[in-house]
Amino acid sequence: GGADIQPLQINEDINFDDIGGLSEYINDLKEMVFFPLLYPEFFASYSITPPRGVLLCGPPGTGKTLIARALACAASKAGQKVSFYMRKGADVLSKWVGEAERQLKLLFEEAQRNQPSIIFFDEIDGLAPVRSSKQEQIHNSIVSTLLALMDGLDSRGQVVLIGATNRVDAIDGALRRPGRFDREFNFSLPGCEARAEILNIHTRKWKHPPTRELKEELAATCVGYCGADLKALCTEAAIRAFREKYPQVYTSDDKYAIDVGLVNVEKSHFVEA
Ligand code: ATP
């Protein structure tokens, strides 16, 4: 039915400054995706055709979904409303033949009716499952439906697609041709400065946030940590502070609530309890 293709109601509040180390990508996405949706006449007057689709590629936990959610929040706050639809790649698949295609068509119709719209496909590689011969047919049918729907959008950029993936090679090549998902943003693990920024974001609302020196020292230690790891680290530190401050609430056979396996960072206990 149509009930599940309502635009996402945004009831979280993610701002662009909740995202560390990605300001370049944020700017590019605003200019490539967001502003063309809000000011189509301007871009048309310079005969600029905004991209139909962009791909966010890179390892898990590096902020791809976060950026899309921030765009959605900005959209919901923009003077002119932008509708936001979110789908997980694999959820589009269905055991019913033709059902996935039907749902995709409904989704695009709905997005066009409520334009300007952003459709976000998380884990879009899930639309291209491992190809057994039986699945190949299903896959091809879904991909060609998606291609036809994208090609059928009128070129004024009033509906734009964002795809996210950590396996860009697993995406059907046809989806990456010009006029489809033809801009790619390659997310990588954050560098030292970005890690410090992310640690700051996830501790700045603490009553006793760590000092800048400590954050920088930690950031230098956490080589190879993605944004999600850094967030988990902050949670772990808070839990440890709690254990230390309230040992009496634990009985001898309590298992500690959280163990995210990040104990190899000596300084992870960075709260002055
Ligand atoms: P996946 O491929 O697993 O979906 P992803 O790149 O979409 O990965 P997110 O879901 O955006 O990753 O990240 C998970 C969580 O980690 C975010 O909700 C956020 O709390 C934190 N995080 C990740 N990257 C950043 C960042 N650059 N700045 C601040 N927090 C971040």
Boltz pocket constraint, residues with backbone or C-beta under 6 A from the ligand:
constraints:
  - pocket:
      binder: B
      contacts: [[A, 18], [A, 19], [A, 20], [A, 21], [A, 22], [A, 58], [A, 59], [A, 60], [A, 61], [A, 62], [A, 63], [A, 64], [A, 65], [A, 66], [A, 67], [A, 164], [A, 165], [A, 166], [A, 198], [A, 201], [A, 226], [A, 227], [A, 228], [A, 229], [A, 231]]
      max_distance: 6.0
